[in-house]
Amino acid sequence: MQAIAKKLFDVPKSAEDKVLILIRMNGGNDGPNMVFPRNQYAELLAQRANILVPESQILPLTAEVGLHPKMTGMQTLFNEGKLSVIQNVGYPEPNRSHFRSMDIWTTGALDINQTSGWLGRFFDSTYPNFPDAYPNMDFPDPFAISMGSEVSSTCQGLMGIALEAKTDGQAMKVALPGSMVRWDTWNWTVGATLYAGETLGAMQETIPTGADAIIRVIGFAVSADVIFFMPSSDQQSTVA
């Protein structure tokens, strides 16, 4: 939240556009103690009397809904017509694993093999050649900026790794998610976990330790020269 309060770019008011900001909260969020169903307070009190905020302290938004007493700024935005609350957002048969549920939210898919994010797939379909020829006159700025010690997979598009260097127009061998890939020059330790390398397009068996390196599991070694390539949706960055 501190990062959002800081000015990132000098942009004149006339040039500002609508911006979507996603805030990922690492950890559980107690929804009924954040956005209260005021018209069901008696039922809440019967179930969670030891943690429920007193009814008199709830900040009213409507006759049915209120906010936690610390959220005065949000109440002001709502009263000014600048905030909406969308309730009952979810997916079929919710997974009770916090980690698996985070994967589902960021990928927008119930398929456990899905590694790209819902917003990343939109970028893939709308700007299929990105990042080639970007930035340009029409799109001088990045489409998305991620801040924090962990990088969400929400904006991650289809992740593949080129296994050889080619010139424009030549076919090249690429590892794609969910594929078994063989390469004669590899000499992996059988069963080893593989990480995205610290140099562009590389893979390695050891956890990256360089300053600001991205730690991301991308598969494992089936044999010395065969890997199963399946990039994880979770990744972290090291600290300089």
C-alpha positions as CSV (number, residue, x, y, z in Angstrom):
1,M,0.0,0.0,0.0
2,Q,2.9,2.4,0.6
3,A,4.2,1.8,-2.9
4,I,0.8,2.8,-4.4
5,A,0.9,6.1,-2.5
6,K,4.1,7.1,-4.2
7,K,4.2,8.7,-7.6
8,L,5.7,6.4,-10.3
9,F,5.5,8.5,-13.4
10,D,5.1,12.1,-14.4
11,V,1.9,12.0,-16.4
12,P,-0.1,15.1,-17.1
13,K,-3.8,14.9,-16.0
14,S,-4.9,15.3,-19.7
15,A,-3.0,12.1,-20.6
16,E,-4.3,9.9,-17.8
17,D,-6.4,6.8,-18.7
18,K,-8.4,4.3,-16.6
19,V,-6.1,2.0,-14.7
20,L,-6.9,-1.3,-13.1
21,I,-5.1,-1.9,-9.8
22,L,-5.2,-5.4,-8.3
23,I,-4.1,-5.8,-4.7
24,R,-3.2,-9.4,-3.8
25,M,-3.4,-10.0,0.0
26,N,-1.1,-12.8,1.0
27,G,-3.0,-14.6,3.7
28,G,-6.6,-15.0,4.7
29,N,-9.0,-12.1,4.6
30,D,-11.9,-12.2,7.1
31,G,-14.6,-11.0,4.7
32,P,-17.5,-10.8,7.2
33,N,-15.3,-8.6,9.4
34,M,-14.4,-6.3,6.5
35,V,-17.7,-6.0,4.6
36,F,-20.5,-6.7,7.1
37,P,-23.9,-7.9,6.2
38,R,-25.6,-5.5,8.6
39,N,-29.0,-7.1,8.0
40,Q,-27.6,-10.4,9.2
41,Y,-25.8,-9.1,12.3
42,A,-27.7,-11.3,14.7
43,E,-26.7,-14.4,12.8
44,L,-23.1,-13.3,12.8
45,L,-23.2,-12.7,16.5
46,A,-24.5,-16.2,17.2
47,Q,-21.6,-17.7,15.2
48,R,-18.6,-15.5,16.0
49,A,-19.3,-13.5,19.2
50,N,-15.7,-13.6,20.3
51,I,-14.3,-11.8,17.1
52,L,-17.2,-9.8,15.8
53,V,-16.9,-6.0,15.7
54,P,-19.6,-4.3,17.8
55,E,-22.6,-3.3,15.7
56,S,-22.3,0.3,16.7
57,Q,-18.8,0.6,15.3
58,I,-19.7,-0.6,11.8
59,L,-19.4,2.1,9.1
60,P,-22.7,2.0,7.2
61,L,-22.7,2.0,3.4
62,T,-26.3,0.9,2.9
63,A,-29.0,-0.6,5.1
64,E,-27.7,-4.0,4.3
65,V,-23.9,-3.5,4.1
66,G,-21.2,-1.8,6.2
67,L,-17.4,-1.6,6.5
68,H,-14.9,-2.3,9.3
69,P,-14.4,0.8,11.5
70,K,-10.8,1.3,10.2
71,M,-12.0,1.7,6.6
72,T,-13.2,5.4,6.9
73,G,-11.4,6.3,3.6
74,M,-13.3,3.6,1.8
75,Q,-16.6,4.8,3.2
76,T,-15.8,8.3,2.0
77,L,-15.1,7.0,-1.5
78,F,-18.3,5.1,-1.5
79,N,-20.3,8.1,-0.4
80,E,-18.7,10.1,-3.3
81,G,-19.7,7.5,-5.8
82,K,-16.1,6.3,-6.4
83,L,-16.3,2.8,-4.8
84,S,-18.4,-0.3,-5.4
85,V,-18.5,-3.5,-3.4
86,I,-19.1,-6.8,-5.4
87,Q,-20.2,-9.6,-3.2
88,N,-20.6,-13.4,-3.7
89,V,-17.6,-13.6,-6.1
90,G,-16.3,-17.2,-6.3
91,Y,-15.9,-20.3,-8.3
92,P,-17.7,-23.7,-8.2
93,E,-16.8,-26.1,-5.4
94,P,-14.3,-23.8,-3.7
95,N,-10.9,-25.4,-2.8
96,R,-10.1,-25.0,0.9
97,S,-6.4,-25.1,0.3
98,H,-5.1,-21.5,0.6
99,F,-2.3,-22.1,-1.9
100,R,-4.4,-24.0,-4.5
101,S,-7.1,-21.4,-4.2
102,M,-4.6,-18.6,-4.9
103,D,-3.6,-20.5,-8.0
104,I,-7.2,-20.6,-9.2
105,W,-7.7,-16.9,-8.6
106,T,-4.6,-15.8,-10.4
107,T,-4.9,-18.2,-13.3
108,G,-8.7,-17.8,-13.6
109,A,-8.9,-21.6,-14.2
110,L,-9.7,-24.8,-12.3
111,D,-7.3,-26.8,-14.4
112,I,-4.2,-27.6,-12.3
113,N,-2.0,-27.6,-15.4
114,Q,-2.9,-23.9,-16.2
115,T,0.2,-21.8,-15.7
116,S,-0.7,-18.5,-17.4
117,G,-2.7,-15.8,-15.6
118,W,-6.2,-14.6,-16.7
119,L,-4.9,-11.2,-17.6
120,G,-1.7,-12.6,-19.2
121,R,-3.9,-14.6,-21.6
122,F,-5.8,-11.5,-22.5
123,F,-2.5,-9.8,-23.4
124,D,-1.4,-12.9,-25.4
125,S,-4.5,-12.7,-27.5
126,T,-4.6,-9.0,-27.9
127,Y,-0.9,-8.3,-28.4
128,P,0.3,-11.7,-29.8
129,N,3.8,-10.6,-30.7
130,F,4.6,-8.9,-27.4
131,P,7.4,-8.1,-26.4
132,D,8.7,-8.0,-30.0
133,A,8.5,-4.4,-31.4
134,Y,7.5,-3.0,-28.0
135,P,7.6,-0.3,-26.8
136,N,6.6,1.6,-29.8
137,M,4.8,4.9,-30.8
138,D,1.4,3.5,-30.1
139,F,2.3,1.7,-26.9
140,P,5.2,3.5,-25.2
141,D,4.4,2.3,-21.7
142,P,4.2,-1.2,-20.1
143,F,0.9,-2.9,-20.1
144,A,1.3,-4.0,-16.5
145,I,3.5,-3.3,-13.6
146,S,3.9,-5.7,-10.7
147,M,5.2,-4.5,-7.3
148,G,6.2,-6.5,-4.3
149,S,8.6,-9.3,-3.2
150,E,6.4,-11.9,-4.9
151,V,5.3,-11.8,-8.6
152,S,1.7,-12.9,-9.1
153,S,0.9,-15.1,-12.1
154,T,-2.1,-13.0,-12.9
155,C,-0.3,-11.2,-15.7
156,Q,1.8,-14.1,-16.8
157,G,1.2,-15.2,-20.4
158,L,2.2,-18.4,-22.1
159,M,5.7,-19.2,-20.8
160,G,8.0,-21.0,-23.1
161,I,11.7,-21.3,-23.2
162,A,13.7,-21.3,-26.5
163,L,16.2,-24.1,-26.6
164,E,18.3,-22.8,-29.4
165,A,19.2,-19.5,-31.1
166,K,17.8,-18.9,-34.6
167,T,17.5,-15.9,-36.9
168,D,14.2,-14.3,-37.9
169,G,12.0,-16.6,-39.9
170,Q,13.8,-19.8,-38.9
171,A,12.0,-22.6,-36.9
172,M,13.3,-23.2,-33.4
173,K,12.8,-25.8,-30.7
174,V,10.8,-24.4,-27.8
175,A,9.7,-26.0,-24.5
176,L,6.0,-25.3,-23.9
177,P,4.0,-25.9,-20.6
178,G,3.0,-29.5,-20.1
179,S,5.5,-30.9,-22.6
180,M,8.3,-33.6,-22.3
181,V,11.4,-32.2,-24.0
182,R,14.6,-34.0,-24.9
183,W,17.9,-32.3,-25.7
184,D,21.1,-34.2,-26.4
185,T,23.4,-31.7,-24.7
186,W,21.6,-31.8,-21.3
187,N,23.1,-33.7,-18.4
188,W,20.6,-33.2,-15.6
189,T,20.5,-35.0,-12.3
190,V,17.6,-37.5,-12.6
191,G,14.6,-36.2,-10.6
192,A,16.2,-32.8,-10.0
193,T,13.9,-29.8,-9.7
194,L,14.6,-27.2,-12.4
195,Y,14.4,-23.5,-12.0
196,A,14.3,-20.6,-14.5
197,G,17.9,-19.6,-14.9
198,E,19.5,-16.3,-13.9
199,T,20.4,-15.6,-17.6
200,L,17.6,-15.1,-20.1
201,G,16.2,-18.4,-21.5
202,A,18.3,-20.6,-19.2
203,M,17.4,-23.4,-16.8
204,Q,19.3,-24.6,-13.8
205,E,19.1,-27.2,-11.0
206,T,20.2,-24.8,-8.2
207,I,17.9,-22.2,-6.7
208,P,18.8,-18.7,-8.0
209,T,20.6,-16.6,-5.5
210,G,21.6,-13.5,-7.4
211,A,20.4,-10.0,-6.5
212,D,16.8,-9.5,-7.6
213,A,16.8,-13.0,-9.2
214,I,13.4,-14.6,-9.8
215,I,12.9,-18.0,-8.1
216,R,10.5,-20.1,-10.2
217,V,10.2,-23.8,-10.5
218,I,9.7,-24.7,-14.2
219,G,9.8,-28.5,-14.2
220,F,12.0,-31.5,-13.3
221,A,14.4,-33.8,-14.9
222,V,12.9,-37.1,-16.0
223,S,16.3,-38.3,-17.2
224,A,19.7,-36.8,-18.0
225,D,18.5,-35.4,-21.3
226,V,14.7,-35.3,-20.8
227,I,12.7,-32.8,-18.8
228,F,9.0,-32.3,-18.0
229,F,8.4,-28.6,-18.5
230,M,5.6,-27.2,-16.3
231,P,6.3,-23.7,-15.0
232,S,4.8,-23.1,-11.6
233,S,2.4,-20.2,-11.1
234,D,4.3,-19.2,-8.0
235,Q,7.5,-17.2,-8.0
236,Q,9.5,-15.1,-5.6
237,S,12.4,-12.7,-6.0
238,T,15.6,-12.6,-4.0
239,V,16.8,-9.6,-2.1
240,A,19.9,-7.7,-3.2
